[in-house]
């Protein structure tokens, strides 16, 4: 028996935004190098800033919930993370 999985519209938007961000990263880097961007849905950048804290503040001031948006850092340079 297969279970039925219900997915919210918000999750679908977030998932499309994330996929678009990954696919279009090269093009986004030309437009938003060294900036954080908030993506509402596939192809919809709603805000940007070089400072993550300022970006989050701008989103909240506009009545947007950062937790419901895909927020990612865009850079022409490869990122290295040591965890």
C-alpha positions as CSV (number, residue, x, y, z in Angstrom):
1,X,0.0,0.0,0.0
2,X,1.3,3.4,-0.9
3,X,0.8,6.4,1.3
4,X,-0.6,9.6,0.1
5,X,1.7,12.6,0.7
6,X,0.2,16.1,0.7
7,X,2.6,18.9,0.0
8,X,1.8,22.5,0.8
9,X,1.8,25.2,-1.8
10,X,4.4,27.1,0.2
11,X,6.7,24.1,0.1
12,X,6.3,23.7,-3.6
13,X,7.1,27.4,-4.1
14,X,10.2,27.0,-1.9
15,X,11.3,23.9,-3.8
16,X,10.9,25.6,-7.2
17,X,12.8,28.7,-5.9
18,X,15.6,26.5,-4.7
19,X,15.8,24.5,-7.9
20,X,15.8,27.7,-10.0
21,X,18.6,29.2,-7.8
22,X,20.8,26.1,-8.4
23,X,20.1,25.9,-12.1
24,X,20.6,29.6,-12.7
25,X,23.5,30.3,-10.3
26,X,25.8,31.3,-13.1
27,X,23.4,33.9,-14.5
28,X,22.5,35.1,-11.0
29,X,26.2,35.6,-10.2
30,X,26.5,38.0,-13.1
31,X,23.6,40.1,-11.6
32,X,24.1,39.6,-7.8
33,X,27.7,38.8,-7.2
34,X,28.6,38.8,-3.5
35,X,25.0,39.3,-2.5
36,X,22.3,37.4,-0.6
37,X,19.1,37.1,-2.5
38,X,15.6,36.1,-1.4
39,X,13.6,34.1,-4.0
40,X,9.9,33.8,-3.6
41,X,9.3,31.4,-6.5
42,X,11.0,30.3,-9.6
43,X,12.5,33.4,-11.2
44,X,11.1,35.8,-8.6
45,X,13.9,37.6,-6.7
46,X,12.1,39.8,-4.1
47,X,15.0,41.3,-2.3
48,X,18.8,41.4,-2.2
49,X,21.6,42.8,0.0
50,X,25.3,42.2,0.7
51,X,24.5,41.8,4.4
52,X,22.3,38.9,5.4
53,X,20.9,40.7,8.5
54,X,19.9,43.7,6.5
55,X,18.3,41.5,3.9
56,X,16.2,39.7,6.5
57,X,15.2,43.1,8.0
58,X,14.1,44.4,4.6
59,X,12.0,41.3,4.1
60,X,10.3,41.7,7.4
61,X,9.7,45.4,6.9
62,X,7.9,44.5,3.6
63,X,5.7,42.0,5.5
64,X,7.5,39.0,4.0
65,X,8.4,35.9,6.2
66,X,12.0,35.0,5.5
67,X,11.2,31.4,6.6
68,X,8.9,31.0,3.6
69,X,11.4,32.2,1.0
70,X,14.6,30.6,-0.4
71,X,17.5,32.8,0.7
72,X,20.9,32.1,-0.8
73,X,24.3,33.6,-1.2
74,X,25.4,34.3,-4.8
75,X,29.1,34.5,-5.7
76,X,31.2,34.1,-8.9
77,X,33.9,32.6,-6.6
78,X,33.4,29.0,-5.4
79,X,32.5,28.8,-1.8
80,X,34.4,26.6,0.6
81,X,32.8,25.5,3.9
82,X,34.6,23.7,6.7
83,X,32.2,22.1,9.1
